[in-house]
Amino acid sequence: MLRLLSYLGYVLSAIFGILAVILFLLGSITNPTAKKIIVAVYTIVPPLWFWFEYTFFYSGADFEAFKYRQELNRNIWVAVTTVLVVMYFKDPD
């Protein structure tokens, strides 16, 4: 059950990040406040999830696999966050 919640957090983060990038690219988000909220939420929530997962879900078994999964997801999060921030500051709004 905990592993399922862990993967669900990763999947939701990826879906939200990809959706945000697509919406930014299409210019569907015109409200500057909405753009700020999207960037802020995607910048803050995934690292909080990584901490929450480590603190409450990690059972101590197979630390290398857990660490690898965290590193992989962190790298994806950094890439998507970088794209969102660049698109936010390049946008003329």
C-alpha positions in Angstrom: 0.0 0.0 0.0 2.8 2.4 0.9 4.6 1.7 -2.4 1.4 2.4 -4.3 1.1 5.8 -2.6 4.7 6.5 -3.3 4.2 5.8 -7.0 1.0 7.7 -7.1 2.8 10.7 -5.8 5.4 10.4 -8.6 2.8 10.0 -11.3 0.7 12.9 -10.1 3.7 15.1 -10.0 4.7 14.1 -13.5 1.2 14.7 -14.8 0.9 18.1 -13.2 4.3 19.1 -14.4 3.7 18.0 -18.0 0.3 19.6 -18.1 1.7 22.8 -16.7 4.4 22.9 -19.4 1.9 22.2 -22.2 -0.4 24.9 -20.9 2.4 27.4 -20.7 3.5 26.4 -24.3 0.0 26.8 -25.7 -0.4 30.1 -24.0 -3.6 28.8 -22.3 -2.8 30.5 -19.0 -3.0 34.2 -19.4 -3.6 35.2 -15.8 -0.2 36.2 -14.2 -1.3 35.1 -10.8 -2.3 31.7 -12.0 1.2 31.3 -13.6 2.8 32.3 -10.3 0.7 29.8 -8.4 1.5 27.0 -10.9 5.2 27.6 -10.7 5.2 28.0 -6.9 3.2 24.8 -6.4 5.3 22.7 -8.7 8.5 24.2 -7.1 7.4 23.4 -3.5 5.2 20.3 -3.5 7.4 17.6 -5.1 10.3 18.2 -2.7 7.8 18.1 0.2 6.6 14.8 -1.2 10.2 13.5 -1.3 10.7 14.4 2.3 7.3 13.0 3.3 8.0 9.8 1.5 11.4 9.4 3.2 10.0 10.3 6.6 6.8 8.3 6.6 7.0 5.6 3.9 10.6 4.4 3.8 10.8 1.2 5.7 14.6 0.8 5.8 14.6 -2.0 3.3 16.6 -1.7 0.0 17.9 1.8 0.6 19.8 1.8 -2.7 16.7 1.3 -4.8 14.9 3.9 -2.8 17.7 6.4 -3.2 17.9 5.7 -6.9 14.2 6.3 -7.3 14.4 9.5 -5.3 17.4 10.7 -7.4 15.6 9.9 -10.7 12.5 11.7 -9.7 14.4 14.7 -8.3 16.2 15.0 -11.7 12.9 15.0 -13.5 11.5 17.5 -11.1 14.5 19.8 -11.6 14.1 19.6 -15.3 10.4 20.4 -15.4 10.8 23.2 -12.8 13.6 24.7 -14.9 11.4 24.7 -18.0 8.5 26.3 -16.1 10.6 29.0 -14.6 12.3 29.8 -17.9 8.9 29.9 -19.7 7.4 32.1 -16.8 10.2 34.7 -17.1 10.3 34.7 -20.9 6.6 35.2 -21.1 5.7 38.9 -21.9 2.8 39.0 -19.4 
